[in-house]
Amino acid sequence: VLITGGLGFIGSHLAERLVGLGAEVTIVDNLAANCGGNRHNIGTFANRVSVRIADIVESTLLPELIADRDYLFNLAGQTGHLASMEDPFTDFEVNSRAQLAILEACRRQNPNIRIVHASTRQIYGRPEYLPVDERHPLKPIDVNGINKLAGESYHMLYSRVHGLQATALRLTNTIGPRMRVRDARQTFLGVWIRCVLEGVPFEVWEGSQLRDFTYVTDAVDAFVRAATCDAAVGEIFNLGGDCAISLHDLAELLVKTHGGGEYLIRSFPRTSRAIDIGDYYASFDRARSILGWQPATPLDQALSETLGYYRCYLDRYL
Ligand SMILES: NC(=O)c1ccc[n+]([C@@H]2O[C@H](COP(=O)([O-])OP(=O)(O)OC[C@H]3O[C@@H](n4cnc5c(N)ncnc54)[C@H](O)[C@@H]3O)[C@@H](O)[C@H]2O)c1
């Protein structure tokens, strides 16, 4: 198995699961500045994976990395929405151009490889209806959404036209141990968690927006199911959470779960409002019916596990 972005938040959990299943796992990751890659993420199983520190934008590396693998879990990416507006070309390089290079390498070196791509709900833009299903129009409202949509579209095109066996999962906010807490480049919730643990107030922007959250081990479960399901080839699936919750209620739940904490309601900073998607929660009916997947972890448990992790390891993520 090859995992791009395997030192990151979701990729490292996936690597751990696959190693546990007996897979021979190679991670390729460049520990990109401002992404969630962290050697601590694989600390407990580092001796059971091989790690290649390399940039997937360097397409000369790809043939060697991809040859002889049975599975490619393609998670390397730049996740920051504001970051994609401030530095659009870095986002483009990894989320779009490198994705095409990876697929070209697969087509030429290893056309039978099974591929699962980490796509995102961001490609829908502002929802026109809820819950958002896979037929919802795709109207991204930031550079990251456009580049991720291109990355996903390349996977589907190469599946349809070149016969590659690719599946895309459109992830919603994914949370859990190892998520980025240094800043909001992965999700605002990382900052909230850090603040409650450090005993400082966190900011809730407006608060009425609805969101859904997938616990990371449930997301990993979807990746494994997608890779091993013949009916998933050439298909796209939303992931989702066990409930839709407003940010205000989420703030309350976090404070309750931690047993303390304070937050301030603020209006949106102008730059963030311009790319905010409003209310979002996904329908994951397709994933349920074809992959047999559904979120198994309630949100309060997900928060509790995440808080527990960072009570021990916050210093490794600052
Ligand atoms: N976390 C979420 O809520 C979420 C939601 C939707 C989609 N996704 C997608 O899931 C994937 C994984 O996200 P994550 O949350 O684990 O993020 P992450 O930042 O923790 O992991 C991404 C990893 O990719 C690596 N990377 C970035 N550029 C690279 C490059 N050029 N070459 C090699 N490695 C590179 C980073 O070093 C990092 O370890 C991403 O593609 C992201 O778009 C995540």
PDBQT file of the ligand as one rigid body, heavy atoms in Angstrom, charges set to zero:
ROOT
HETATM    1  N1  LIG A 401      -9.424  16.943   7.878  1.00  0.00    +0.000 N 
HETATM    2  C1  LIG A 401     -10.574  17.211   7.274  1.00  0.00    +0.000 C 
HETATM    3  O1  LIG A 401     -11.544  17.641   7.916  1.00  0.00    +0.000 OA
HETATM    4  C2  LIG A 401     -10.721  17.004   5.775  1.00  0.00    +0.000 A 
HETATM    5  C3  LIG A 401     -11.958  17.338   5.184  1.00  0.00    +0.000 A 
HETATM    6  C4  LIG A 401     -12.103  17.161   3.825  1.00  0.00    +0.000 A 
HETATM    7  C5  LIG A 401     -11.078  16.628   3.060  1.00  0.00    +0.000 A 
HETATM    8  N2  LIG A 401      -9.895  16.303   3.648  1.00  0.00    +0.000 N 
HETATM    9  C6  LIG A 401      -8.815  15.784   2.787  1.00  0.00    +0.000 C 
HETATM   10  O2  LIG A 401      -8.198  14.671   3.387  1.00  0.00    +0.000 OA
HETATM   11  C7  LIG A 401      -6.812  14.662   3.080  1.00  0.00    +0.000 C 
HETATM   12  C8  LIG A 401      -6.014  14.523   4.366  1.00  0.00    +0.000 C 
HETATM   13  O3  LIG A 401      -6.309  15.625   5.192  1.00  0.00    +0.000 OA
HETATM   14  P1  LIG A 401      -5.759  15.760   6.664  1.00  0.00    +0.000 P 
HETATM   15  O4  LIG A 401      -6.808  16.430   7.443  1.00  0.00    +0.000 OA
HETATM   16  O5  LIG A 401      -5.185  14.481   7.153  1.00  0.00    +0.000 OA
HETATM   17  O6  LIG A 401      -4.607  16.853   6.426  1.00  0.00    +0.000 OA
HETATM   18  P2  LIG A 401      -3.098  16.860   6.905  1.00  0.00    +0.000 P 
HETATM   19  O7  LIG A 401      -2.546  18.202   6.581  1.00  0.00    +0.000 OA
HETATM   20  O8  LIG A 401      -2.979  16.402   8.316  1.00  0.00    +0.000 OA
HETATM   21  O9  LIG A 401      -2.444  15.765   5.973  1.00  0.00    +0.000 OA
HETATM   22  C9  LIG A 401      -2.028  16.049   4.663  1.00  0.00    +0.000 C 
HETATM   23  C10 LIG A 401      -0.623  15.532   4.523  1.00  0.00    +0.000 C 
HETATM   24  O10 LIG A 401      -0.207  15.764   3.166  1.00  0.00    +0.000 OA
HETATM   25  C11 LIG A 401       1.157  16.106   3.206  1.00  0.00    +0.000 C 
HETATM   26  N3  LIG A 401       1.503  16.847   1.994  1.00  0.00    +0.000 N 
HETATM   27  C12 LIG A 401       1.059  18.087   1.635  1.00  0.00    +0.000 A 
HETATM   28  N4  LIG A 401       1.634  18.448   0.480  1.00  0.00    +0.000 NA
HETATM   29  C13 LIG A 401       2.429  17.419   0.095  1.00  0.00    +0.000 A 
HETATM   30  C14 LIG A 401       3.291  17.210  -1.005  1.00  0.00    +0.000 A 
HETATM   31  N5  LIG A 401       3.438  18.139  -1.952  1.00  0.00    +0.000 N 
HETATM   32  N6  LIG A 401       3.975  16.042  -1.089  1.00  0.00    +0.000 NA
HETATM   33  C15 LIG A 401       3.843  15.092  -0.120  1.00  0.00    +0.000 A 
HETATM   34  N7  LIG A 401       3.032  15.236   0.951  1.00  0.00    +0.000 NA
HETATM   35  C16 LIG A 401       2.340  16.392   1.066  1.00  0.00    +0.000 A 
HETATM   36  C17 LIG A 401       1.311  16.968   4.443  1.00  0.00    +0.000 C 
HETATM   37  O11 LIG A 401       2.658  17.032   4.890  1.00  0.00    +0.000 OA
HETATM   38  C18 LIG A 401       0.389  16.255   5.417  1.00  0.00    +0.000 C 
HETATM   39  O12 LIG A 401       1.092  15.310   6.212  1.00  0.00    +0.000 OA
HETATM   40  C19 LIG A 401      -6.518  15.963   2.320  1.00  0.00    +0.000 C 
HETATM   41  O13 LIG A 401      -6.411  15.655   0.948  1.00  0.00    +0.000 OA
HETATM   42  C20 LIG A 401      -7.723  16.818   2.592  1.00  0.00    +0.000 C 
HETATM   43  O14 LIG A 401      -8.024  17.698   1.528  1.00  0.00    +0.000 OA
HETATM   44  C21 LIG A 401      -9.699  16.483   4.988  1.00  0.00    +0.000 A 
ENDROOT
TORSDOF 0
